[in-house]
């Protein structure tokens, strides 16, 4: 499924006039990354796929091929327990090799320190041994800058594959200008903010606690077990959430709809009803997407915060949003922009484990135009 979807998009893009190809991946290696890059490489046939998932600014590093999140190996963190796509190996070249069933080379931090000529020789050796997938260490941001600079100097054709960390440095390396300083046209204290929180990560829950404590926001916990039981229970839960939302709107409160943190209980109930862990996650994501779109439409919400990749996809899909126009960021890696759909909706999206404890609190200020670093895309 992952291969088919990415191949379909790659075939469509193949003959378009793009100089840079970038495969965005989850910064904690969730998903079937190996099959996705197989699809792209089979279509584009580049010399190398350069895989740089780390994001040092957000405490994500790759050291000697091993991925560390907050100084812990990836398999020792909560992403190893992800209910939908658990990560089972911290060594990224081994993980990609297993997923793709292709040979994978690795460029270490020490290789990067030795400079361009050494890295070039490494790449030539990889090329001579028919190794086109290359993972790269990232201990600090200099590693990100260096790998981009060195690869660009070689003139090898590449597919870039990474998280928001790598993407931050590509535009300047390729001479793509960014203008800053334009004021964004955002709502100013005229509209409530809807938070849709699908991530159950520790970071997201700490941010939610700060949001509910520091701001005028009502939290509405979605009873996930009710959603996966039967149609009647799902409808009752829908009506309960809509009633509580209406009460909060009448009090002019912000609203935070969030999934239950009782993951094991939800998994148990779902499996007893014949669902796999992936199906359980999909049912919850679809429910949150549909009810969020309903809340936005019924209560004329113009400011939205979404966390969790699957949830963001479902929310935007139910809003018929075909484009996200980047305007700025709340914090590094947490973008702020405007959705392209029938309504003018400003939105902040956040990966589950990104951001400081105050990230959601800051989002309210950004969505009301009080605090934002603007990127001019006009």
Residue, then its C-alpha position, 0 to 999 in steps of 0.5 A: x500500500x505504501x509503495x503503491x501510493x508513493x509510486x502513483x504520486x512519483x509517476x505523476x511528478x516525474x516529468x514535471x520541471x522540479x530540480x529538487x526532490x524531497x521525501x518528507x518522513x517522520x522524524x522518529x522513523x515511523x511508517x514504512x519508509x523503506x517501501x516509500x523510498x523504493x517507490x520514488x527511486x524506482x521511478x526517478x532513478x537517481x544516483x542516491x537517496x540521501x536519508x537524514x531523519x534527525x533534527x538536532x534542534x528538537x533533540x533528535x540525533x543520529x550518532x554512529x548510525x543509531x537514532x537517539x531521541x532525547x538522549x535515549x535510543x529510539x527503541x527505548x522511547x514511546x515511539x517503540x510502543x506506537x499503536x499503529x507503526x512501532x519502531x523496532x530498531x534504533x540503527x537507521x541503516x539496518x531499519x531502512x535495509x530491512x524495510x526496503x530489502x536493498x543495500x544501505x550505506x552510511x556516512x558517519x559524523x567522522x566522515x563528515x568531519x573529514x570533509x568533502x573529498x572524503x565524503x566524495x570517495x565514500x559516495x564513489x565507493x557506494x556507487x561502485x558497489x551498487x549502493x544507492x541508499x545512504x543514511x547519514x549521521x546528524x550530531x548537530x546542525x553543522x552535520x545537516x549543513x555539511x551533508x547538503x553542501x557536500x552532496x550538492x558539490x558532487x553533482x550526483x543526482x539525489x532524492x533527499x529524504x528527511x524530516x523538517x530538520x534537513x528541510x530547514x537548510x535546503x533552500x539556502x543551499x540551493x539559492x532559494x530566497x526567503x523574505x521575512x517580515x510581512x505581517x500576516x492577516x490573522x484573526x485578532x481576538x475575534x474567534x475561538x481556537x479549536x485544538x484537535x489532539x490525536x497524539x498520545x505522546x508524553x510531550x503532547x499530554x504535557x502541552x495539553x495540561x499547560x493549555x488547560x491550566x493557562x488559557x480559557x480552554x475547555x478540554x473534551x476527552x474523546x472516549x475512544x472505546x465508545x467509538x470502536x464498539x458499535x454504531x449506537x455508542x459511536x453516535x452517542x459519543x458524537x452527540x456528547x462531544x457536540x453538546x459539550x462543544x456547544x456549551x463551551x462556545x456559548x461561554x466563548x471558550x477555546x475548545x480542545x478535543x483530545x483522544x483518550x490516553x488509555x491506549x491499552x484499554x482501547x486496544x483491548x476493546x478494539x481487538x475484542x471487536x475484531x479490529x487490528x491495531x492499525x484499524x483501531x487507529x484508523x477508526x479513531x482518526x476518521x472519527x476525530x477528522x469528521x467531528x472536527x470538520x463538523x465543529x468547524x462548520x457548525x460553529x464557524x471556527x477560523x483558527x485550528x490547531x492539530x497534532x498527530x499526522x493521521x489526525x491532521x490528514x483526516x481533519x484537512x481531508x474532511x475540510x476539503x483542504x487541498x493546500x497548506x500555505x506556510x506563513x510562519x512557525x510557532x516554534x522550530x518545526x511547528x508550522x503556522x499557515x492557512x488552509x486552502x478550502x472554501x473558508x479562510x482557516x488559519x492552522x497550526x500543525x504539530x508532530x506529536x512529540x515536537x515542541x516545548x511545554x508551552x507550544x499549545x499556549x503559544x499557538x493561541x497567541x499566534x493564531x490571534x496574530x499576537x506572536x508569529x515569525x512570518x515567512x512571505x510566500x508571495 
